[in-house]
Amino acid sequence: MIKPFSNNLIFMDAEFSTIDPSKGEIISIAFIKPGGEELYLEIEHDPATLDDWVKENIVPHFTGNFVGKAEAKQQIDAFIGHDHPYVISYINHFDVVFYWRTFGLPEILPTYDQWFPLDLATLLFFNGIDPRHYGPKRETDSHNALGDARRLQASYTQLLGEINS
């Protein structure tokens, strides 16, 4: 039986303008707490910076309620709070790098005073599961940060259930 170190978790997913970490930024981001509280933000961006794939697969699913980076950062900080949660993403090295690129580097590295990044793919791998083929499938080909964060939370719950059954 595996018992997580903490239940102070937040599930996170983000969509990027490009997969190139030297120029990409977050264009939408979602956070979900275990109790179901959600934060979804679409970030103002220059459409000229978007890869064609992003234009075709992500932008059509936007609501159009964009916020600036400063407002987004304030909302994210308020949502995450000061309880030092563990923020889980599917493959966190992309999410964390693009988070810092979009919202700025923290004053002190690493940022563990506010939140600690974890990734589900590593947990799956070390439990003998191929992370490329796990969890609930998308109902459509829609790429949306909120939908992906919901699938991430469901995958985490599924993994714990399977390991502990």
QUIGI-V201834 format. One record per residue. N is the residue number from 0. SS is DSSP state (H for helix, E for strand, - for the rest). OMEGA is omega in degrees with one decimal (none if undefined). Layout:
BEGIN
N	SS	OMEGA
N	SS	OMEGA
END
This chain:
BEGIN
0	-	178.1
1	-	176.1
2	-	178.7
3	-	178.5
4	-	-176.1
5	-	171.3
6	-	178.9
7	-	-173.0
8	E	168.2
9	E	178.9
10	E	-173.6
11	E	169.5
12	E	179.9
13	E	172.3
14	E	-172.6
15	E	178.7
16	-	178.4
17	-	178.3
18	-	-179.9
19	-	-176.5
20	-	178.8
21	-	179.1
22	-	-175.6
23	-	175.3
24	-	177.2
25	E	176.6
26	E	170.0
27	E	-176.1
28	E	180.0
29	E	176.2
30	E	176.7
31	E	174.7
32	E	-177.9
33	-	179.1
34	-	176.7
35	-	178.8
36	-	-175.3
37	E	170.8
38	E	177.0
39	E	-178.7
40	E	170.3
41	E	-171.6
42	E	175.6
43	-	-177.1
44	-	176.3
45	-	-179.0
46	H	-179.8
47	H	-178.7
48	H	-175.2
49	-	171.6
50	-	178.6
51	H	179.8
52	H	178.8
53	H	178.5
54	H	-176.5
55	H	-169.7
56	H	-177.3
57	-	-175.8
58	H	-179.6
59	H	-178.3
60	H	176.9
61	-	175.2
62	-	-178.3
63	-	178.4
64	-	-175.0
65	E	174.0
66	E	176.8
67	-	-178.5
68	H	-178.0
69	H	178.7
70	H	178.4
71	H	-179.6
72	H	178.2
73	H	179.5
74	H	178.3
75	H	-180.0
76	H	179.1
77	H	-179.2
78	H	-179.1
79	H	177.6
80	-	-174.1
81	-	-180.0
82	-	177.7
83	-	-178.6
84	E	171.2
85	E	-177.5
86	E	-176.7
87	E	170.6
88	E	-176.6
89	-	175.7
90	-	-165.9
91	H	-178.0
92	H	174.4
93	H	-175.6
94	H	-177.6
95	H	179.5
96	H	-179.7
97	H	176.2
98	H	179.8
99	H	-180.0
100	H	-177.5
101	H	-171.6
102	H	178.1
103	-	177.4
104	-	175.6
105	-	179.9
106	-	179.5
107	-	176.5
108	-	-12.3
109	-	-173.0
110	-	-171.8
111	-	176.6
112	-	178.7
113	-	180.0
114	E	-176.5
115	E	-176.8
116	E	174.0
117	E	175.8
118	E	-178.4
119	H	-177.3
120	H	178.6
121	H	177.5
122	H	178.4
123	H	-177.6
124	H	-177.2
125	-	170.4
126	-	174.9
127	-	-176.9
128	-	177.0
129	-	-176.6
130	H	179.9
131	H	-173.8
132	H	-175.7
133	-	172.3
134	-	-179.1
135	-	177.9
136	-	174.3
137	-	176.2
138	-	175.8
139	-	176.3
140	-	-178.1
141	-	172.7
142	-	-177.9
143	-	-176.2
144	H	-178.4
145	H	177.3
146	H	179.6
147	H	176.6
148	H	176.8
149	H	177.2
150	H	177.0
151	H	178.8
152	H	178.7
153	H	178.5
154	H	177.9
155	H	179.7
156	H	177.8
157	H	-179.6
158	H	179.7
159	H	178.4
160	H	-179.2
161	H	-179.4
162	H	-173.6
163	-	179.4
164	-	none
END
